[in-house]
């Protein structure tokens, strides 16, 4: 790669670029329960007047379960539905958030989303091929970037090992987490978000993961992550701490000043106690202040010595990581589904059933039969896509997709005589995909029988008389 007339290696470019400063002010975010696309109940605020600033380094958002730390992380990263933001703004380096700024950040989800049948190196190469611009990066550049990430994350020993599935043994939990981080580091992000990166890991592996993030932050990157209750060896690596309780900020400032701050408020930490545990006790009301004017649980917001510039940015969850657009995924899914799952099985089974039923043996008639069956299958597949995209849970999608197919089978003409149905239910036949496919085949079969019979009549009556007249 060439930068300013100076040739630098891809591995060196991977470590360059200081991280941005992220600031946010008076964030108020609420959610509302919905049922069948209709909102019910009152709004519940999960973030209440949250403000803060996070600079390059290790920025931890800590709190108990339900404190709003993941919600704050998602709002800052633009991963939350913008409809829920009632007030507040987010800015990066005091500038409006453009698509280029979004692509310069990365988000590592709590659950590792990796392809278990691929190796660590193949997963990283998958990310590189999809997210690095082929006009700027050649195949050798992408390979160099992958090797740099593998070496930097300490994945050299397991680079060719499968990630693993429930049926295939693979890498360890820590190696999976490092691979997930590596897939986001492929784009050399200057801003890195992580949702509880230590969840499900033992204390030693969690310490290694946070140590890795600390090493990345010392190269100028802005690392923002949520965490529940870390051990002291992890806590002491934090540069900035945001302590949350029930959607509000209890403390926002330097991590090494947090203990002094709460001590000045009258809270005393016991000897050999972990500061992170001590802070959790304060927010949960399990620690009492020695000052008489203080209540058991009082929320404080540390003064912030900066002015906020207002601007909010959000992007959809599907393409926020920059792998591909939603339209690209949909078209790829449809095309990949048509040939192996629709055309090939239908052609194989139709070749058996069509000629066993004694239908018209002409090849074009057989192709028409395959086309009809394929269109019926694609219509059903399209309905399944619609239901899957409309609901967020698998159980609900499973129920909603079964009901219309049952009605379409009943009113498709296979099981019930439509003429014997009640008149006020007769309209349901028009929404049956199977009925249209059956009608096409019935009409085509009738045409073939009629034309075949007409041709036999011509052979029996017309041609003999024609030959007699010609004599």
Secondary structure by P-SEA (a helix, b strand, c coil): cccccccccaaaaaabbbbbbbbbcbbbbbbbbbcccccccbbbbccccccccccccbbbbccccccaaaaaaaaaacccccccccccccccccccccaaaaaabbbbcccccccccccaaaaaaaaaacccccccccaaaaaaaaaaaaaaaccccccccccccccbbbbcaaaaaaaaaaaaacccccbbbbccccccccaaaaaaaaaaaaaaaaabbbbbbccccccaaaaaaccbbbbbccccccccccccaaaaaaaaacccccccccaaaaaaaaaaccccccccccccbbbbbccccbbbbbbbbbbbcccccccccaaaaaaaaaaaaaacccaaaaaaaaaaaaaaacccccaaaaaaaaaaaaaaaaaaaaaaaaaaaacccaaaaaaaaaaaaaaaaaacccccccccccccccccccccaaaaaaaaaaaaaaaaaaaaaaaaaaaaccaaaaaaaac
